[in-house]
Amino acid sequence: MANIQYYDVILKPVVTEKTMALMADKKYTFLVHTEANKTQIKEAVEKMFPGTKVAGVNLSLIHISEP
C-alpha cells in the first residue's frame, strides 16, 4: 500500500450537472488518488473540511485516456 498523506488523497472536486444535483442531498464527488482506499478518503475529507462527519464512501473506477 502506498504511503499517501491526507492532502494528497483528494485531487479535485468533480463538477457536472449530476454531481451538482447530488450536492442538494449533501453528497459530494471528488477525483481521488488511484491508490487511496475508502478509509484514507474518509480521513482526508474529515481533516480537510473540519466539522464534517463522513457517513460513507462510494468508489467508482473511471478510466481516463491520456491524450
VEXDREN-2710 file (C-alpha; in Angstrom, 1 decimal):
% VEXDREN-2710
k/r/px/py/pz
1/MET/0.0/0.0/0.0
2/ALA/1.3/3.5/-0.8
3/ASN/2.2/5.9/1.9
4/ILE/-0.3/8.7/0.9
5/GLN/-0.7/11.8/3.0
6/TYR/-4.3/13.1/3.5
7/TYR/-3.6/16.2/1.5
8/ASP/-2.6/14.0/-1.5
9/VAL/-5.7/11.9/-1.4
10/ILE/-8.3/14.4/-2.7
11/LEU/-7.1/15.7/-6.1
12/LYS/-10.1/17.9/-7.1
13/PRO/-13.9/18.0/-7.0
14/VAL/-15.9/16.7/-9.9
15/VAL/-18.4/19.3/-11.1
16/THR/-21.1/18.1/-13.5
17/GLU/-24.8/18.5/-13.6
18/LYS/-25.3/15.2/-11.9
19/THR/-22.8/15.9/-9.1
20/MET/-24.4/19.4/-8.6
21/ALA/-27.8/17.7/-8.1
22/LEU/-26.2/15.3/-5.6
23/MET/-24.9/18.2/-3.5
24/ALA/-28.5/19.1/-2.6
25/ASP/-28.5/15.8/-0.8
26/LYS/-25.2/16.6/0.8
27/LYS/-23.4/14.0/-1.4
28/TYR/-20.1/15.2/-2.8
29/THR/-17.9/13.8/-5.6
30/PHE/-14.1/14.1/-5.8
31/LEU/-11.4/12.8/-8.0
32/VAL/-9.0/10.9/-5.7
33/HIS/-5.6/9.3/-5.8
34/THR/-5.7/5.9/-7.6
35/GLU/-4.1/4.1/-4.7
36/ALA/-6.3/5.6/-1.9
37/ASN/-8.7/3.3/-0.1
38/LYS/-12.1/4.2/1.5
39/THR/-10.6/4.7/4.9
40/GLN/-7.9/7.1/3.6
41/ILE/-10.6/9.0/1.6
42/LYS/-12.8/9.3/4.7
43/GLU/-10.0/10.6/6.9
44/ALA/-8.8/13.1/4.2
45/VAL/-12.3/14.6/3.8
46/GLU/-12.7/14.9/7.6
47/LYS/-9.3/16.6/8.0
48/MET/-9.7/18.9/5.0
49/PHE/-13.2/20.0/6.0
50/PRO/-13.2/20.4/9.8
51/GLY/-16.6/19.7/11.4
52/THR/-17.5/17.3/8.7
53/LYS/-18.5/13.7/9.5
54/VAL/-18.4/11.3/6.6
55/ALA/-21.3/8.8/6.7
56/GLY/-20.0/6.6/3.9
57/VAL/-17.6/6.4/0.9
58/ASN/-18.6/5.0/-2.5
59/LEU/-16.0/4.5/-5.2
60/SER/-16.4/4.4/-8.9
61/LEU/-13.5/3.5/-11.2
62/ILE/-13.4/5.6/-14.3
63/HIS/-10.7/5.0/-16.9
64/ILE/-9.5/8.3/-18.5
65/SER/-7.3/8.0/-21.5
66/GLU/-4.4/10.5/-21.6
67/PRO/-4.1/12.5/-24.9
END
